[in-house]
Amino acid sequence: MKILLTGGKGMLGRTLQRELAGNEIVVADLPDWDVTDADGFMGRTLAAAPDAVVHCAAMTKVDDCESNRELAFRLNEEGSRNVALACKACGARLIAISTDYVFSGEPPREPWAWSETDIPRPRTVYGASKFAGEQMVQMIHPDNSVILRIAWLYGAGGPSFLHTMAKLGAREGAPLKVVDDQRGNPTSTKVVADVVKFLLARPDVSGIVHGTCEDQCTWYGLAKELKRLLGASFPREVAPCATEEFPRPAPRPRNSALKKSVLNVLGYRTPRWQDALAEFVGSGEFDGISDK
Ligand SMILES: NC(=O)c1ccc[n+]([C@@H]2O[C@H](COP(=O)([O-])OP(=O)(O)OC[C@H]3O[C@@H](n4cnc5c(N)ncnc54)[C@H](OP(=O)(O)O)[C@@H]3O)[C@@H](O)[C@H]2O)c1
């Protein structure tokens, strides 16, 4: 298969390059490929003639989106529109990566998880712009596309919450305060790449698919598990705290865990987040103290 990866140099894109290596890969990232340049992107995609496109390119810095609304929508909504139009024009299958932040996450109900059929109600500019991008894909290329929602992502090179925690945890100091009232599904880029491979082999599947790890935890729970796995290289204690202690420009969902209803109907189960994290830490991909 010839597979084009928008945002192919990003954290997820790099893992996809590695995991899809048996295919012909086209890395479509800045500066040569710009998803906001409708004509340029169309021309390049038609020339490349991919069988499938995995659309990872996005404005992913959630807090920056709050202060750059126009740019967030240009990338996440218009960019997705341009990618969908190009896929339609060349008959390529489209896997468009989206996010748990399309959901409000309110009120926190545990062990609540959002299903593919739940109606998004984003509370942030990032979430709203990604949801607008989903709608573009579904309007333009409904028959041969999947919206793949993922969450709490980490992978080789970062940046991610885990990279930040490992760096701070390696230093001596007062216990590290970590938010214990926001829940989600930590998910590795390797797990997402496996789901993408599955979906590429199932052209009969279209629509919204949730593709995170099984089970849910809080950021504090995730940090504690990372400390346990890193042992001596994470000497610092971690302590639970409330969201109110770390105010951010973009309000984080209290509970954005995702139910994998579609994958489960198809007989596909993602691993538990604890197992995926152990595999990542044990793989040597995680240098532990990088926050690139
Ligand atoms: N990270 C998470 O926790 C998370 C959670 C849920 C969903 N997601 C979704 O997963 C996808 C991949 O995320 P990620 O963490 O791998 O993101 P990332 O590391 O920020 O990668 C995004 C890539 O897209 C590139 N890009 C930016 N603007 C572009 C443009 N106009 N045209 C082409 N490429 C452009 C970026 O280049 P520059 O670096 O030069 O800007 C970067 O290489 C995104 O759709 C994101 O919304 C991520």
PDBQT file of the ligand as one rigid body, heavy atoms in Angstrom, charges set to zero:
ROOT
HETATM    1  N1  LIG A 301      -0.811  14.322  21.795  1.00  0.00    +0.000 N 
HETATM    2  C1  LIG A 301      -1.940  13.914  22.349  1.00  0.00    +0.000 C 
HETATM    3  O1  LIG A 301      -2.030  13.706  23.591  1.00  0.00    +0.000 OA
HETATM    4  C2  LIG A 301      -3.159  13.674  21.500  1.00  0.00    +0.000 A 
HETATM    5  C3  LIG A 301      -4.342  13.256  22.113  1.00  0.00    +0.000 A 
HETATM    6  C4  LIG A 301      -5.472  13.037  21.330  1.00  0.00    +0.000 A 
HETATM    7  C5  LIG A 301      -5.432  13.239  19.960  1.00  0.00    +0.000 A 
HETATM    8  N2  LIG A 301      -4.273  13.675  19.383  1.00  0.00    +0.000 N 
HETATM    9  C6  LIG A 301      -4.269  13.895  17.912  1.00  0.00    +0.000 C 
HETATM   10  O2  LIG A 301      -3.295  13.019  17.358  1.00  0.00    +0.000 OA
HETATM   11  C7  LIG A 301      -2.716  13.619  16.188  1.00  0.00    +0.000 C 
HETATM   12  C8  LIG A 301      -1.194  13.545  16.278  1.00  0.00    +0.000 C 
HETATM   13  O3  LIG A 301      -0.778  14.181  17.478  1.00  0.00    +0.000 OA
HETATM   14  P1  LIG A 301       0.761  14.321  17.853  1.00  0.00    +0.000 P 
HETATM   15  O4  LIG A 301       0.832  14.380  19.331  1.00  0.00    +0.000 OA
HETATM   16  O5  LIG A 301       1.585  13.352  17.076  1.00  0.00    +0.000 OA
HETATM   17  O6  LIG A 301       1.018  15.797  17.300  1.00  0.00    +0.000 OA
HETATM   18  P2  LIG A 301       2.380  16.543  16.973  1.00  0.00    +0.000 P 
HETATM   19  O7  LIG A 301       3.540  15.824  17.573  1.00  0.00    +0.000 OA
HETATM   20  O8  LIG A 301       2.137  17.985  17.305  1.00  0.00    +0.000 OA
HETATM   21  O9  LIG A 301       2.485  16.349  15.391  1.00  0.00    +0.000 OA
HETATM   22  C9  LIG A 301       1.738  17.114  14.494  1.00  0.00    +0.000 C 
HETATM   23  C10 LIG A 301       2.580  17.289  13.244  1.00  0.00    +0.000 C 
HETATM   24  O10 LIG A 301       1.829  18.047  12.300  1.00  0.00    +0.000 OA
HETATM   25  C11 LIG A 301       2.700  19.034  11.751  1.00  0.00    +0.000 C 
HETATM   26  N3  LIG A 301       1.958  20.159  11.213  1.00  0.00    +0.000 N 
HETATM   27  C12 LIG A 301       1.561  21.289  11.863  1.00  0.00    +0.000 A 
HETATM   28  N4  LIG A 301       0.948  22.123  11.013  1.00  0.00    +0.000 NA
HETATM   29  C13 LIG A 301       0.946  21.499   9.802  1.00  0.00    +0.000 A 
HETATM   30  C14 LIG A 301       0.485  21.874   8.510  1.00  0.00    +0.000 A 
HETATM   31  N5  LIG A 301      -0.120  23.063   8.298  1.00  0.00    +0.000 N 
HETATM   32  N6  LIG A 301       0.646  21.007   7.489  1.00  0.00    +0.000 NA
HETATM   33  C15 LIG A 301       1.258  19.817   7.680  1.00  0.00    +0.000 A 
HETATM   34  N7  LIG A 301       1.759  19.415   8.870  1.00  0.00    +0.000 NA
HETATM   35  C16 LIG A 301       1.599  20.264   9.918  1.00  0.00    +0.000 A 
HETATM   36  C17 LIG A 301       3.562  19.422  12.928  1.00  0.00    +0.000 C 
HETATM   37  O11 LIG A 301       4.693  20.143  12.488  1.00  0.00    +0.000 OA
HETATM   38  P3  LIG A 301       5.362  21.251  13.495  1.00  0.00    +0.000 P 
HETATM   39  O12 LIG A 301       5.825  20.473  14.687  1.00  0.00    +0.000 OA
HETATM   40  O13 LIG A 301       6.446  21.835  12.667  1.00  0.00    +0.000 OA
HETATM   41  O14 LIG A 301       4.264  22.220  13.835  1.00  0.00    +0.000 OA
HETATM   42  C18 LIG A 301       3.878  18.051  13.503  1.00  0.00    +0.000 C 
HETATM   43  O15 LIG A 301       4.962  17.437  12.837  1.00  0.00    +0.000 OA
HETATM   44  C19 LIG A 301      -3.301  15.033  16.122  1.00  0.00    +0.000 C 
HETATM   45  O16 LIG A 301      -4.357  15.033  15.191  1.00  0.00    +0.000 OA
HETATM   46  C20 LIG A 301      -3.846  15.290  17.510  1.00  0.00    +0.000 C 
HETATM   47  O17 LIG A 301      -4.942  16.194  17.491  1.00  0.00    +0.000 OA
HETATM   48  C21 LIG A 301      -3.136  13.888  20.112  1.00  0.00    +0.000 A 
ENDROOT
TORSDOF 0
